């Protein structure tokens, strides 16, 4: 079993704000730290990262996280109501949430690891996931 959770939000399941609130609360209840992952079907780096989660280095870097995936093409203009559209310019990107589903302004994107290998991505992602600020204290 992976030491983290990944869920994908769909526009057909309700408003983005409601879904972020629900998933952030679930993350806190499961004693995991909530992050939004901005991704897309056309993004090669996004596909590599998803596949790379099987790698022990990346799996360990994601340990304790609750990843809430948003396809930027599917959510499109609906992200502007949350401010996530700002972070969707360079993907993949991760944005930290507090326990209520609000952005904390801590984020990281592909420019921090550049190369598509677990050893390049694991370090920056681990550091980000462990040091991101939360309005609700992480367990």
C-alpha angles and dihedrals in degrees: 000000000000118000090230141049129237122193128172121217121218126201089227090065095067140275119343092234092053092047093048090050092049095046094045090052090049090050092053091046089052089048093245130127114246122232132168115226113204110208143148140206092241095052113103092192089053092053091047091051093049091050090043092061086086089065112099093228094053093040089055091047090056093046112136095013131123107209116204107196122210123184102218092211094052094046096036113148092008089076092067090074089063100037092244091119088076091062096043095077095090117029148236090045134159125210123191120233131199122232091272094055097257123138114256093198092242110125145152133195140189092279088075094065102020099181125076098236127106093235092058096043101039098066099050092040093048091050092048096047092048097045104038113121121243128196087210110053113250115232 
